[in-house]
Amino acid sequence: MTTDDGGDGRQPAGTGAEDETEAGATGDFEEYADLGATTENAMAIAETSMERVRELVPDETLADRIRQKSVHATGDPEFQHLVRFTGERESEPVVAGARAVLDERPIVADITMAAAGITGRGHDCTVRKAIGNGADLAEETGMTRTAASVLELDRRGAYDGAVAVVGNAPTAALALADCIADGTRPAVVVATPVGFVKAADSRERLREVAETHGVPAVTNVGRRGGSGLAAGLTNELVHVASDARRGDVELP
């Protein structure tokens, strides 16, 4: 069972409030491997899996790549119709996210699970989690730990120019929306908080604020979502960036 803080309140051994994962700090990183596959057999499985997804989802635009990844992450072909893109064009959040990856901007996730699911291949970005910060604020105000964590990191300027990822907590999405309304400008937002309480509303609020302030965003409608989905969509931004680096994709 997940809580609004993304789990049972415990953190894995070796992870602290300020944990950051340095992905290829010298710039000598491993190329992105689709779905994490590295061996010949694993690559064959990954390629076959994505071929089947492409039979179910269009494969014409950069936005389609996000739809494809959403279907693969959820195992549900209908999920492609639940994805929403905020920007002047559907592809805008994908382009903005890929450019942020190429520019080695930080990736900031709400909870440990979402951060852990983001690949360390194909980029040289710092990946960090919000949860674990803002404990004093949460205790003083009674707000959730995830909301307090987002507000505390925003106070430190962590979200400006970053890839902001919300995979679990609706209150984190609401806090991020408030930060954007107050002037914070992430490079892109990927938000798929899950649940029956505030989840759909939080994503709707985030879409409205992102649209008003010109922040590219990828979200979904309905109750479904989660950290695995958010990590998968973020990984697709890394994949697009890797393809652009090789010259296989042109970023408009």
N, C-alpha and C positions, 0 to 999 in steps of 0.2 A: 504494500500500500504506500502510495506517495502522499506527502503532505505538501502544504503550500511552500515549505522550505526545500522540497525536492527529495525527501526521503524520511528516515527515522531520526534525523537530527545528528547522526554520527557522520564522521568523515573518515575516509580510508587512512590507514597508517601512512605517515609521511607527508600528509597534506596539511598545510596550515592556512591561516587567514590570508596570507599574502602570496600563496603559491602561484607561480607562473611557470608555464612550460615554454622553454626556449626551443623553438623549432629551427634547427639549422642556423645557429647564431652567427656562423662565419659566412653564410650565404652558400655553403656547399651542401645543399640539401638533396635528398632523394626525390626523383620525379614522382609526381602523383600517380598512384596505382588505383585504378577504378575499383570501388568497393573494398579497398584494402588488399586486393589480391597481389601476390608477389611471385608465387611459384607457377610453373607451366599449367598444372592442373587447376589451380585456383583461378588463373587468368581465363582459362577455357570456360569455367563455370560462370565467372563474372560476365564474360562476353555473351554467353548464351542467355543468361538472365536478362541482360539489357536488350538483347535482340528481341526477346519475347515482350519486354515492356514497350519497345518501339513499334511492335505490331498493334499495340493497344492505344498508344499516345502518339500524336503527331511529332515529327522530327524535323521541323522546318526553321524554328527560331530559337534564340537563346532562352526565351521564356519557356519553350517546350521542354528544354533540358531540365528546368526546375520541375515542371509537371511530371516528367518521366521519373525524376528522382523521388518525388513524393509518392508516386505509385509503387516504386520499388521498395521504399522505406515502410510503407503501410501494407503492401500486399493487396491493395485494393484499387482496381482500375478506375473506379468512380471518384477517387480522391483527386484526380486531375482537375475535376470541375469545382473543387472547393478551394483551390489556390487563388490568391488575390495578389496583384501587383500594383503598387502605388508609385505613380510617376507619370510623366507625360506620355511615355510609351511602355508597353509591357516589358520590354527588354531593359528598361532603365535600371531597375534594381540589380539585375544580373551584371550589367556593364559596370555599374558603380561598385559592386562587390568585388568583381574580378580586378578592377583597377586598384581598389584598396589592398587586395592581396599582393598585386604586383608592386605596390608602393610600400609594402611591408608594414601596413597599419596594424595595430593591435586587434585581436579578436577577443571580445569580452562576453562570456556566457553567464547565465544567471546561476546555475548550480553545477556541482561537480560532475554529474552524469553527462550533461550537455557538453561541458568542456572536454571530458574524457573521450567523447565520441568524435571530436574534430581531429582530422588527420594531421599528422606531423610531417607528411610528405608533400612535396610540390610547393612549399612556401617557406618564407623566412619571417613569419609573423610571430609575435608573442601571443600565446593563448593563455588567458587567465579566467578565473571564475569570480563572480561577485560575492557569492555566499561566503560568510566568514568575516565580512567587513560590516561595520555599522552596528555592532552588538549593543553599544551604549545607547544609540538612537532607538533601537528596537525596544530596549528595556524602559527607556524614558517615556516613549510615546505609546507603546503597546502595539505598534504596527508589526507586520510580519518581518521575519529576518531577511527575507529576500527583498522586500521593498526597501528596508533600511539599508541593505547592502548596495542596491542600485543607487540610492540617494547619496550614500557615502562615497562611492566611487565617482559619481558624477561631480561631487564637490571637489574631488581631486583632479577633475578634468579627464577621467579615463575614457569617457564615451565620445568626446569630440574627435571626429575623423576616424573612429573605430568601426569595425564590424560588430554591431550589437546583436547578441543572440539571446532570445528568451525561449527556453524549451519546456519549462514546466510550470512556473508560477504566474498565475494571472496578476497577482499584486506586483510582481516585478515588471510586467508589461505596463500596468497602470502607472507605476512610478516612473518608468522610462518615458511614457507619454507626457507626464508632467514635466520631466526634465527637458524634453524637446519643446514643449510649450513655453518653457522659461528661457530658451535660447540655446540649448545643447544641440549640436549638429553631428550625429553619427554619419559615417560615409554611407552606410546602409543598415537596415534593420531586418533581421530574420526572426520572426516571432510566431511560435506555434504552441503557446501554453495550453494545457489540456485540463479537462474537468467539467463538472456540472455547475460549479459556482464561479461566476465572474469570467470564465475562460473566453467565451464567445464575446461577451461585452468588452473585455479588456482588449481583444484584438480589434474590435470595431472602433474603440476609442483611439487605439494606436494608429489605425488607418486614417482616421479623421485628422488627427494631429499631424501625421506625416504628410498628408495631402496638403494641409493648410500651410505648412512650413517648408515644403519642398524637399522632404527627406525620403529617398527611395526606400521601399519596404516590400518584403515578401511575408504574407500572412496567409491564414486560411479561415474559412467560416465553419461554424458548427462547433460541437463539443470536442471533437477529436484533435489530436496533435501529439505533443510530447517531445522529450529530449532527443530521442533517436531520430525523429523526423527533423528537428531543428539542426542537429549535427549533420544529417545527410544533405540537407539543402545547403548548409554552409560548405560542406565538402564539395558540392557541385560548383560553387563559386570558385573554389580552389582549382577544380578541374578545368573550368573555363579559363582561368588565369594561366594555367599550365599550357593549355592549347594555344592561347594567345602568345605566350612566350615563345613557343615553337613556330609560330606563324601559321598554325592550322585554323585559327579563328581570328577574325578582325573585329576589334571592339570599336563600334561607331562613336 
